[in-house]
């Protein structure tokens, strides 16, 4: 992921440091298809949540996915 330098509004040296940090921390990945068992388990989730679960299950065993199933709901 490349950030356009003019969007950062920082001196050149700070911009380079920010770009290096972003390149090492942020990764874009394809979302893999859900397996049948997982697909049934996440059937009620919205598409973004299903994609998050799908990606988390495809990553290494140390991946932790935290979701708030009450977010956006009125009491």
N, C-alpha and C positions, 0 to 999 in steps of 0.2 A: 504494500500500500504506500503510495507516495502522496505526501501532502504538498500542495502548491505553496511555494515559499511566500508568495505575496499574501496568502491568507493568514500566515502566522504573525506578521507584524513584529518580528523580533530581529535583533542584529544577526548578521550572517552566522557568527559562531554559535549563538543560541539556537538558531534555526537548524543548523547541522546536528546539534546535540539532540534536539527534539525529534528530528527525522530518524536518527539512529535508534532512539528509544522506541518510537512507534513501529519501526521496521522489526524490532526484536520482540515486541509485545503483542502486536495485533496481527492475526493471521486470517486470511480469507480461505474458506474451505467449501468444497461441494458438500451438500447434505446427502448422506447415503440413504438408500431406501430402508424403511423399517422392516424388521423381520416380522413374521406372522404373529408370534407371541407378543412382541412389543406393540405391534399395531393394534391388537385387541385391547391391550392395557391402557393405551393412550387415546382411545377412540373419542372420548368426550372433550379432549383438549382442542384449543384453537390451532390453526396451522403453524403459527410461530412457535408455540409450545411443543407441538409434535416435532418440528424441525430441531429444536433444542435437545429434546430427548433422543432423537435419532442420532444427532452428532455426538452427544455425550456417550451413547452406547458404543459408537464406533471408535472413540478415542481410547487411550490407554486406561488401565485399571485404576489409576490415581485421579481420574477426572471426577470432580464433584460438581453436580448440577443442583443449584438451589432455586426452587420455584415457590412463589407465594400464590397459592390457589385462591386466596381471598382478595387479591389485588383488584381494584376497580369495582368491587361489589359494594352495594349499599347495605347497611345493617338492616 
